Amino acid sequence: MRDLTWPRPGTAYLGLALDGSAAASLMSRHGLAIVHGPDGFVSSIGASWMRDDVPPGLLLDIGRPIPAPALPDCGP
């Protein structure tokens, strides 16, 4: 996956993998980035997704889950 909002390519991506055409349509319709606003804070779309969930069919099933860190053994 390639995130075009990064100034240079990264080695890993931790974020929401969205369907490209649906994301472009949302940005065009709302005139702003999906997750962050022009002030660098969360956009209205991002806030609604945090509150109400991402719309069905928008997320892509790619990548791999991030493993949970091992918990220390506290003994008996």
C-alpha positions in Angstrom: 0.0 0.0 0.0 1.2 3.5 -0.7 0.1 6.5 1.3 0.4 9.6 -1.0 0.2 12.0 2.0 3.7 11.0 3.2 6.5 13.2 2.1 8.7 10.1 1.4 7.9 6.4 1.4 8.0 4.7 4.8 8.9 1.1 5.7 5.6 0.3 7.4 2.1 1.6 7.4 -0.1 1.6 10.5 -3.5 3.1 9.6 -6.7 2.5 7.8 -6.4 0.9 4.3 -9.3 2.4 2.4 -10.7 1.6 -1.0 -9.1 4.2 -3.3 -12.1 5.2 -5.4 -14.3 5.5 -2.3 -11.7 7.6 -0.5 -11.3 9.9 -3.5 -15.0 10.3 -3.7 -15.3 11.2 0.0 -12.5 13.7 -0.2 -14.0 15.3 -3.3 -17.5 15.5 -1.8 -16.3 17.0 1.5 -13.4 19.0 0.2 -11.0 17.8 2.9 -8.8 14.9 3.9 -10.5 11.9 5.4 -8.9 11.5 8.8 -7.2 14.8 9.5 -8.3 18.4 8.9 -6.4 21.4 7.6 -5.4 22.3 11.1 -3.8 18.9 11.7 -6.5 17.7 14.1 -9.1 15.1 13.4 -11.5 16.0 10.5 -15.3 15.8 10.8 -15.2 12.6 8.8 -12.6 11.1 11.1 -14.5 12.1 14.2 -17.7 10.5 12.9 -15.8 7.3 12.2 -14.4 7.2 15.7 -17.9 7.8 17.1 -20.0 5.6 14.6 -17.5 3.3 12.9 -16.1 3.3 9.4 -18.8 2.8 6.7 -19.2 -0.8 5.5 -17.2 -1.8 2.4 -14.7 1.1 2.8 -11.9 -0.8 4.6 -9.6 -3.1 2.6 -8.6 -6.4 4.0 -4.9 -6.2 3.5 -1.7 -6.4 5.6 -1.3 -8.4 8.7 -2.4 -7.9 12.3 0.1 -6.3 14.7 0.9 -8.9 17.4 0.0 -8.1 20.9 3.0 -7.6 23.2 3.8 -10.5 25.5 2.8 -9.8 29.1 5.4 -10.4 31.8 5.1 -13.5 33.8 4.1 -12.4 37.3 4.5 -15.9 38.9 2.0 -17.7 41.1 
